[in-house]
Amino acid sequence: MGEPHTFRAFVSLVLRPVSPLHGGGFLVAFAQICTFYYIAACALHFVLPSLVKMDSIQPRARKQGEARRDAFYSIGPLAVKALVWSCVEALHTRGYGMTYEGPLLRGGWREVLYIVASVALLDVLHDTWFYLTHRLLHWGPLYRHVHYIHHKSKAPSAFTGYSFHVLEAALVFTNEVLVCFMFPIHVHLHRVYHLLTTIIHEAGHAGYELAPFIPTVAGLLSLAVHGPSHRSATLNTVQHHDWHHRFPTKHFSLYFTHWDRWGGSMHPEYDAKVLGGGGPWCSTRGPRRSGRQERVCAGGQEVVLDTLWVRHSAVGEIGRAQACARGRTFPFLYGSRVAQLR
């Protein structure tokens, strides 16, 4: 009789810093998000690759200390997210918005169906908000002074998920307040959902493919219907966002691909390389070429840049090559092949 009581007391002691789920104020919310974020990041970065062989999808090695840097940079955005949750709590307490409390499953199956529909709607709204704000963050002044921090990671890790400027965090997490005014949502569902979205951000930077095991309603439904070997053209993969860190003008969405397709920010090689079985961009099969050549000078030597039919970088392939030449270096050019003239 004493052992169960002792165990319950131990669990209560462990959970005390992160309890209650809703209504505990900023410090409890901050403890919740930090605990969840860093445990999930460690699981994705250290534990899972040690248990299961994961092939890297990144063409360059991650620099020493990058993951540690990103883990540190994430503290500010995590504090902003906790502050946003505190605002949601304050709004609920004062009767603003459409959040409600009480037993989560008080309505039986109808309530279960409503929760599933709510999560699906939250996925769509979250993805839409992320796409729009992400494109905004790539506007020149915002990119140079705010979003550049996130793009310090050329070979991101799970710790890169929330490694960005606090102003970016305030913009990106504002949707967690806005949804409270759009449709009725239980306060516990609101908190749990926005805890779980953390995994999406972390997994999208893991450096290895996890699709189709991505916990969105559409993703789980696709997995149940089509099985683990299927990759849907409408759902994002880890490679989808990983390409964004290599090709910054492409792939701004989070869960689905429709905004990138409609907005002209879908990389033209993505479907063939990832969904068509061609593997990641760094596949040895190589992309299609236009056959056009450009001559540039690199380190005092004239070289030929055999360009792709797609210009995927912010400065264009030729601009990148010329910039490298002025610096008397010629590093790896994404999607380009360099050969010395004979």
LINRAJO-V401469 format. One record per residue. RES is the residue in three letters. SS is DSSP state (A for helix, B for strand, O for the rest). PHI is phi in whole degrees, 0 to 359 (NA if undefined). Layout:
((RES/SS/PHI) (RES/SS/PHI))
//
This chain:
((MET/O/NA) (GLY/A/287) (GLU/A/295) (PRO/A/301) (HIS/A/295) (THR/A/296) (PHE/A/295) (ARG/A/298) (ALA/A/295) (PHE/A/295) (VAL/A/299) (SER/A/298) (LEU/A/293) (VAL/A/294) (LEU/A/276) (ARG/A/303) (PRO/A/295) (VAL/A/247) (SER/O/242) (PRO/O/281) (LEU/O/299) (HIS/O/224) (GLY/O/99) (GLY/O/269) (GLY/A/87) (PHE/A/297) (LEU/A/297) (VAL/A/293) (ALA/A/298) (PHE/A/295) (ALA/A/297) (GLN/A/299) (ILE/A/290) (CYS/A/294) (THR/A/300) (PHE/A/295) (TYR/A/296) (TYR/A/283) (ILE/A/294) (ALA/A/296) (ALA/A/296) (CYS/A/296) (ALA/A/297) (LEU/A/285) (HIS/A/273) (PHE/A/250) (VAL/A/286) (LEU/A/301) (PRO/A/296) (SER/A/280) (LEU/A/265) (VAL/O/230) (LYS/O/292) (MET/O/242) (ASP/O/277) (SER/B/294) (ILE/O/255) (GLN/O/255) (PRO/O/283) (ARG/O/237) (ALA/O/287) (ARG/O/286) (LYS/O/289) (GLN/O/298) (GLY/O/90) (GLU/A/295) (ALA/A/296) (ARG/A/296) (ARG/A/298) (ASP/A/294) (ALA/A/298) (PHE/A/289) (TYR/A/297) (SER/A/286) (ILE/A/299) (GLY/A/300) (PRO/A/301) (LEU/A/295) (ALA/A/294) (VAL/A/296) (LYS/A/297) (ALA/A/296) (LEU/A/295) (VAL/A/299) (TRP/A/297) (SER/A/296) (CYS/A/296) (VAL/A/299) (GLU/A/298) (ALA/A/295) (LEU/A/298) (HIS/A/296) (THR/A/298) (ARG/O/270) (GLY/O/85) (TYR/O/267) (GLY/O/87) (MET/O/241) (THR/B/284) (TYR/B/218) (GLU/O/229) (GLY/O/112) (PRO/O/302) (LEU/O/293) (LEU/O/248) (ARG/O/292) (GLY/O/261) (GLY/O/67) (TRP/A/295) (ARG/A/299) (GLU/A/293) (VAL/A/299) (LEU/A/297) (TYR/A/294) (ILE/A/296) (VAL/A/299) (ALA/A/296) (SER/A/295) (VAL/A/295) (ALA/A/299) (LEU/A/294) (LEU/A/298) (ASP/A/300) (VAL/A/295) (LEU/A/294) (HIS/A/297) (ASP/A/297) (THR/A/295) (TRP/A/298) (PHE/A/297) (TYR/A/298) (LEU/A/295) (THR/A/289) (HIS/A/294) (ARG/A/296) (LEU/A/299) (LEU/A/292) (HIS/O/267) (TRP/O/292) (GLY/A/323) (PRO/A/300) (LEU/A/291) (TYR/A/293) (ARG/A/292) (HIS/A/253) (VAL/O/233) (HIS/A/286) (TYR/A/301) (ILE/A/300) (HIS/A/295) (HIS/A/274) (LYS/A/296) (SER/O/272) (LYS/O/274) (ALA/O/235) (PRO/O/295) (SER/O/232) (ALA/A/302) (PHE/A/287) (THR/A/282) (GLY/O/314) (TYR/O/246) (SER/O/274) (PHE/O/205) (HIS/O/293) (VAL/A/294) (LEU/A/292) (GLU/A/297) (ALA/A/299) (ALA/A/299) (LEU/A/290) (VAL/A/292) (PHE/A/273) (THR/O/299) (ASN/A/299) (GLU/A/289) (VAL/A/272) (LEU/A/300) (VAL/A/295) (CYS/A/291) (PHE/A/254) (MET/O/260) (PHE/O/200) (PRO/O/297) (ILE/B/216) (HIS/B/293) (VAL/A/298) (HIS/A/288) (LEU/A/296) (HIS/A/302) (ARG/A/291) (VAL/A/295) (TYR/A/300) (HIS/A/281) (LEU/A/288) (LEU/A/291) (THR/A/297) (THR/A/302) (ILE/A/297) (ILE/A/299) (HIS/A/295) (GLU/A/288) (ALA/A/296) (GLY/O/293) (HIS/O/244) (ALA/O/297) (GLY/O/94) (TYR/B/216) (GLU/O/280) (LEU/O/242) (ALA/O/298) (PRO/O/265) (PHE/O/273) (ILE/O/243) (PRO/O/281) (THR/O/254) (VAL/A/300) (ALA/A/295) (GLY/A/294) (LEU/A/292) (LEU/A/295) (SER/A/298) (LEU/A/296) (ALA/A/292) (VAL/A/277) (HIS/A/257) (GLY/O/90) (PRO/O/287) (SER/O/272) (HIS/O/266) (ARG/O/239) (SER/O/282) (ALA/O/287) (THR/O/264) (LEU/B/248) (ASN/O/287) (THR/O/244) (VAL/A/296) (GLN/A/298) (HIS/A/304) (HIS/A/281) (ASP/A/299) (TRP/A/297) (HIS/A/299) (HIS/A/287) (ARG/A/259) (PHE/O/238) (PRO/O/297) (THR/O/267) (LYS/O/235) (HIS/O/62) (PHE/O/257) (SER/O/276) (LEU/O/242) (TYR/O/257) (PHE/B/238) (THR/O/260) (HIS/A/296) (TRP/A/294) (ASP/A/294) (ARG/A/291) (TRP/A/289) (GLY/O/271) (GLY/O/74) (SER/O/249) (MET/O/274) (HIS/O/291) (PRO/O/298) (GLU/O/270) (TYR/A/298) (ASP/A/301) (ALA/A/290) (LYS/A/283) (VAL/A/262) (LEU/A/278) (GLY/O/269) (GLY/O/89) (GLY/O/276) (GLY/O/82) (PRO/O/292) (TRP/O/302) (CYS/O/277) (SER/O/302) (THR/O/287) (ARG/O/293) (GLY/O/80) (PRO/O/276) (ARG/O/289) (ARG/B/239) (SER/B/273) (GLY/B/86) (ARG/B/277) (GLN/B/237) (GLU/B/232) (ARG/B/260) (VAL/B/225) (CYS/B/253) (ALA/B/235) (GLY/O/61) (GLY/O/86) (GLN/B/248) (GLU/B/278) (VAL/B/230) (VAL/B/248) (LEU/B/257) (ASP/B/270) (THR/B/277) (LEU/B/280) (TRP/O/282) (VAL/O/249) (ARG/O/255) (HIS/O/249) (SER/O/261) (ALA/O/296) (VAL/O/255) (GLY/O/84) (GLU/A/295) (ILE/A/291) (GLY/A/300) (ARG/A/296) (ALA/A/296) (GLN/A/293) (ALA/A/297) (CYS/A/296) (ALA/A/295) (ARG/A/297) (GLY/O/274) (ARG/O/60) (THR/O/227) (PHE/O/220) (PRO/O/287) (PHE/O/303) (LEU/O/255) (TYR/O/299) (GLY/O/71) (SER/O/231) (ARG/B/236) (VAL/B/248) (ALA/B/221) (GLN/B/287) (LEU/O/287) (ARG/O/258))
//
